[in-house]
Amino acid sequence: VPKTTVQLVIRTGNIDESADEVWLADLMGDLMKEGTTTRSAEDIAREAASMGGSLNIGLGLDRSSVSGTVLAEFGTELVALIADVTLNPAFPESELDRLRGDRIRQVSISRTRAQSVTQERFRAVMYPDHPYGRLYPTEEQLQGYTLEQVRGFYEANFGAARSHLYVTGMFDEAAIREAIETAFSGWKEGPPATVDIPEPVTGRAVHILDRPGAPQSTIQVGLPTVDPSHEDFVALTVTDALLGGSFASRITANIREDKGYTYSPFSQVSSRYRDAYWVEMADVTTAVTGASLDEIFYEIERLANEPPSEEELRGIQNYLAGIFVLQNSSRGGIVGQLAYMRLHGLPDDYLETYVDRIYAVTPEEVQRIVQEYIRPDDMLLVVTGDRAQVEEQLVEFGTPIVD
């Protein structure tokens, strides 16, 4: 398809917020969408649409991005548009109240969802006094943010030293390079990226978020583990997929297919810069909250005591290899992989060797990974549900703390 994707990735986001500035970065991103010193928000949208595409701004914990995809003949124009949005945001005061209101409504909705509040507590307990542990601001915080704070955050955290530009698809390399040099040559260097590596809390703890009358319990159970820069991370990825991170995983087969306790359980290795944790998540019927946790721990301990068969492992490896190929079959997927490599400092041959390393994991290595990194005794449990029905079910896992 004759299209070009351009994505500017900046090493900034919620990691650069203080405890009094939660979602200040997000509000800054919202205001960046409202125009530049020479273009209104409508101008930007119309210009991107006239190129056969759109322009997007995203804010995350460690990284922010300004990106777009257009017909290949407009690649150089897209570079210029991204540069203008990034380097010359207008931050119109007329839009501040509306955007603050949008964010307040977003937080209010999130706090009505069991999955959101469960994750919020899970992260707050695991990452006390760190940006990774602060998922949502208070309404008072959002109402108090000023345009001067937004501009100050932008000035302190946006700059060339923190940024990397990716171009994928079909394009004239010489013309694109010239467009990039012209558009970004005057951008200030700015400070280097913030390095604030957390010290996550490890150890068994049980937290209950009471929702009287709830027909189901939302569970998150997990612990800190190694991050993508570690030599065991690929083997941990394979182990996670076999244990709970795929539809064919053991935990899913147990509590979904065999027991009928839940519809869509899943696990993942959630990673950030020099940080990661393994977590199993599930929405289960209230009456079987404790039984579901019993089965989750049973599957972990079973894999720690006995390696999987070659046949079972090969099925998971085939699945992961196929997913990897699909991820690299689109322009956006390629950018995502390259940005992931850069964030975690992975070697240049990472993409070339990844599939081989997936298939190199042995059953005995899976068993070792569980023993070393997925330890039930060190897991944090957060359950959102009807305290009157679930508290007694959770006593066997530790003394519940009711939040």
Phi, psi and omega in degrees: 000129184282074179229158179234133174250131176236128180223123175261120181251125181245130181283072174204164181162215182296340177300335183265007178270146170274176180297338180266006186233028184299127182072012173297323177297320180295319178295322175300315179298320177300317182289330177297333180285349187268012173122167179245185179291346180236350182227137173278170176301321178294321178300316182297314181297316181293319181295316179296319180295324180293341176270001181084026183205208181206168179236137184230148175236128180232139178242136179225190181293310185253337188221149172237161181212149170235120190213165177193161175228129182222170171300143190305326183294345182252017183302317182293324178293324178295320177303314181296321180293317178298320179297317181296315180297323183281317187271336188231048180294140182276332184049063184293125181296334182297339183260356188296312182299317181297316183289324174298318178298320178299317180292323178297317178296322180298316179296317181300317179294316181300323183286351174272351185260127182299322181297320182292313183289331176294314178295322179301314180290321178303313182288323180296322179287321182286327184235066180293140176059035177220148180305328179296338181266003182247094185275323185228143174274169170276162176298324180296320177300310182298318180295332185274348184291135181251165178296328178295322177295318179299311180297321179296320178296317179299311183297326184280339192233351177258130179180165185294327184297334182264004195241154176217134182252130181243137175230125179226160179110213179254126181194161175274110188300315182297317181294319179295317180299316179297319179297321180294313181297322179292316186285326188250000186298333182265005183288134179297151180292314181072178182282162174292166181296146176292135173242106182227080185279124184284167172241084186295149180280131177241139179140149183295128174209146181235123180239137176243129170255112190284126172230088185305133177081003182297131181284347179217161177251138174259123186246136163229127180223128182182189184200159177296149179213191183284153183262175186300343179280351184276147183296339180268001189293322179295317177296325176294322177299316178296315181298317178300315180298323180286323185281311184207355190266014176215164182295334180268012185286164184291315181296318178298315179299324183287297190273348175260303186283311185280313187265333182070026182284334188207162181264319188220067175284152174197156176239165177201161168256106183270120188238151173221187181294117179055036181201146175196158170217153173262137181214140170253133182235141180198145170254113187239157176300136187309317185294342182244028179300308180294320180296324178296317178295322176303315182289324177298312180292327177300316181292325177295312182293325178296319180287331176289331183269338184213124181294156178289165175287159176301322183293315179297315180297318181297323177299318178292319179298318177299319179299311182294321178297319179295318177299319181298317179297316179297321179298331182263013183260006178231160179299312180296324179295321179296315178300317180301319179293316181294319179294323176298315178300317183292317181300317186265003178065039182279154184293159183300332182269013184305311183290326182287331186255355188301310182298318178300321181288329174299313182286344180280346181291130183259162175304320180294327179289322175302314178300317179297319181299317178297315181298322185274325193241342182242074189260111182306322184294342182255013187270143172271131177244126173236126182233125174255118183180192182283106184305320183300332182260335188256340187300314181295328179292337186264352184301325182295342181262356180141164179290116184292139172257121182267118182260000000 
